[in-house]
């Protein structure tokens, strides 16, 4: 029904962590109904994208990063791990 993914958008120097819901608007609405609790628990303001004209929905957060600077990679991986663990804990009760 859904999965978590991480993307590097090199053209914008961004890391994106997202919950991707393939084809289940009901699941998106269930999770969205708990938006306040999820954002409070994680400390993250998510971008909630229902995408009504498509099958998929997305819940994501974006982090600016200097992707080509290898000295900053450790901090970027730390951000990824921290965000994914927070997402796992906050979304799991509703999935």
Secondary structure, DSSP 8 states (H G I E B T S, - for coil): -EEEEEEEETTTTEEEEEEEESS-HHHHHHHHTTHHHHHHHHT---EEE--TTSS-EEEEEEEE--TT-GGGHHHHHHHHHHHHHHHHHHHHTT-
